[in-house]
Amino acid sequence: MHKGLLALLLLAAPAPALAQAAYCSIPQQVPRPRIELPPSNEPRRLIPIAGYTLALSWSPQYCATARGGDSAFQCGGRNGKFGFILHGLWPEGTGRDWPQYCRAADLLPRQVIRQNLCVTPSAQLLQHEWAKHGSCMTTRPELYFNLARALYEGIRYPDMAQLARRDTLTVKQFTAAFARANKGLSPGMIRVKTARGGWLSEVSLCMDRAMDYARCPASQRGAPEAASLRIRPGPNILPPKARAAPARRPALKLDLDPNAQIPSD
């Protein structure tokens, strides 16, 4: 296995992270998802990977409007209170299309769900991410989620409570604050998605094929820089203990093919 990737995966391998959770407790019986098949309007696409997106959802916004049993763990408050959650790690194409649903995806093992539920607090979302995106990167779900979790754990966040209190805030000001918190990240590598009313919904970080931060392609659009941004207050999250951010992964390429796997030596 690529040595840089191996070191990154080992950082993420033990217990679930609490970096963006005020607390998180996993029940003895973890939620079970449903098998997810490609919907009729989203066909299977086997195309080359040109880069990646790390998508981070602002949980308070999602929970403000979420309905249904799939959101109970994330939004009920009984098992945790969350700030930014890992929506997913997505392979991107060269234009407006991206690889998706590359192979049949079995139901995720309980242990994989348990390891990732404090980072992506929805078993069904985990199943969806594996079926739609992870299946295009590797045949082993634990490798996909270990990699995604390690990338997520390497992110640092601006003071969201302070930003939520501001009377005026633009997308440009927010991306500048987010970039300042992360070495090697610039505002042009960040896309912001908003919900109706200008509420912060999601932050996407663009990466190249080596999974280094990269300028977002023109086809990857977000809210305009000058747009006003509102942030729903999140839980009081203690800053993580100081530790070095995971090393970047030089020249790491996960090429798409019918038997795609993490490269080995």
N, C-alpha and C positions, 0 to 999 in steps of 0.2 A: 504493500500500500504506500502511496505517496507520503513521505515522511512529514511534510508540513500539514497535510490533511489529517494524518494519524494523530499528531499532537493536538490539533484542533478538536478532533472527535473525543479524545480522552478528556479534555477539559469539560465536555458536556455530558460525559457518560454516566456519572454517579446519580445524584438525587435531582429532582426537579428544581428549577430555579425559582426564586422569589423576587427577582430584580424589580418587577413591576407589579407585584401583588402586596397589598397590605398584610394579607395572610392567605394561605391556601391549604386546605385540608382535603385529602383525597379519600373518598369513602372506601370501605373494605370491598364492596362490589362496585367496580367502575361502570359508568354508563356504557351501553353497547350501541354502536351505530348500526345503520342499515347499509347493505351493499349499495354502492353508487355506480350506475352505468351512465355512459355518455347520453345526455339528452338529445332529442332529435335536432335541435337547433345548434348543437355544439359537436360537430363530427370529430372523430379520431383524426389527429394530424401528426404525421411523422415527418418533421422537417428539422433541419440542422439548428443547433443551439448557438445563438450569437451573443448571448449575455444572460444576466439574471436580474430579478427584482426581489428584494426582501421587503415584504409588505407588513406594516405594523398598524393595527387597528386601535383606535382610542376607545376603549371599552365603555366608559361612561356615556358616550354618544350612542353606541349600539344599544346599550341597555335602556336608554331613554325611550326607545320605541319598540324594542324586541317583544315578541309575543310567542308563546308556544313552549312545548316541553324541551326542545333542543337548546333553548337559552337558559334553562333553569340553573344549571351549574354555574354559568358565568354571571348571571344577573340576579339570582335569588338572594345573594348575600350570606347564605348559610355556609357555603364552602370556600368563599373567598371574595375579596374585593380587589379589582384589577384596574391598572392604568393602561399602558400600552400592552397589547397582547400580540403574539406572533400570528398574523393571518396566514402567511405562507412564504415559501421560497419558490419562485416561479422561473422556469426557463423561458427565455424570450427568443423570438426569431429575428430575421433581418429587417422585416417591415412591420406591417400591422398584424400579421398572424404570428402565432406561437405554437410550439408543440403541445399537445394535450391528449389525454386518454390514450397513451401509447401502447398499453397492454392491459389485459384484464387484471383487475385489482381485487384480491381476496379481502375478506374482512380482517381488519387490523388485529393482531394479537393483543390480549389484555395487557401484557407487560409494556408494550409500546404505548398504548393509551395511558397507562399509569405514569410512565416516565415523562409524558408530554402534556398532561392535563393542566398543570399549573402555568404552562407557557401558552398553550392554545386551549382555553377552557371550554371545549366543546368536542365531544367524541365524534359527532357527525361532521364537524368541520375538519377534524383530523382525517377522517375517512375520505372526505371530499378532496383535501389537499393531496393525499396519497394517490387517489384514483386519477385526478386531473393533471397534476404536476409531477409528483414524485415518481410516478410510473415511467416518466420520460427521462429519468436520470439514473435510476438503479433498479435492480430486481429485488432489493432488500429494503423494506420500509424502515427498519431500525437505522440503517446508514443514512437514508434521506433525512429522517427526523433528527438524528444526532448532528448532522451538518447544519440543518436549519436552526436548531437550538443553539449551537455554538456561535453561529453568526448573530443571532438575537442577543445572546448573553454578552457579546462584545460591544453592543450599542450603549452609549451613555445619553442621558436625556437632559434637556434644559429644565429649569424650575417651572414645572407645569402649573403649580398653584399660583405662582406669581403672574404667569402669562394669562391664566384664566381670570385674574382680577383686573386686568388692564381694561380701561374704557375703550381704547382704540388699539387695534392690532391688525397688521396686514399679513398676508401670506409671506411676503418678502421678509418682514421682520421675524416671523416665526422660523422660516428656513435658515435665516442667518443665525438665530439662537441655537437651532438644532445642530448646524454645522460647527459652531464654536465648541460644542460639547464633545465633538468627535474628531480626533486627529485624522487628517487625510480626506475629510468630507467637506465639500463646498456646496453652496446653495444650488448650483446647477446640477448636482447629483441627486437632488431631492424633488419629489413630486408630492403635492398635498391634494387630497380629495376632501371635499366638503359635502355635508348634507344640506337639505333645504334650510335656508336661513343663515347660511354661512358658517354652520357649526363644523368644527374639525371632526373628520370621520376617519381618515387614514393617511399614513405617511409611507411613501414608497421610496426605497433607496436603490439606485441603479448600480449595477456591477457589470464588469466585462466578463469574458469567458474564464479568466483566471480568478474570478470572484474578488477582484479589487474594485473599490468604488470607482465609478466612471460617470462622465457626463451623460445625462439621460438623452436618449434619441428624440428627435423632433416628433416622432410618431407617438411617443409616450407623454400624453398631455395631462396636466393637472389644473388646479385652480389658478387663475391669473395672479401674478405677483402683487398687483395693486389691490386685489380683492380684500375686503374686510374679513377678518377671521374671528370667530367666537369659539371659546373652549368651555365645555361643561366641566365643572370641578370634579376632580377625581379623588380617590382615597389618599390619606396621608401616608406616603410611602417613604420609609427611611432610606437614605442613600446607601448603596451597597458598600461593603468593606472595600477599601482600596486594594486593587490588584491590577496587574498588567493586563492590558487588552490582549486577546489572542493574536498571535502572529498572523500576518497575511499569508496567502497561499500562492507563491509565485508559480506561474505557468500551469496552474491546475486547470485541466479541461475535462469536462464530463461529456464526452461525445454521445450523441443520440444514435442508437441503432437498436434493432429488435432484441438484443441481449445486453443492453447497456448496464454496466456496473461501474462502481468506483474503481479507478485504475489500480493495478497492483504492480509491484516491481517485477 
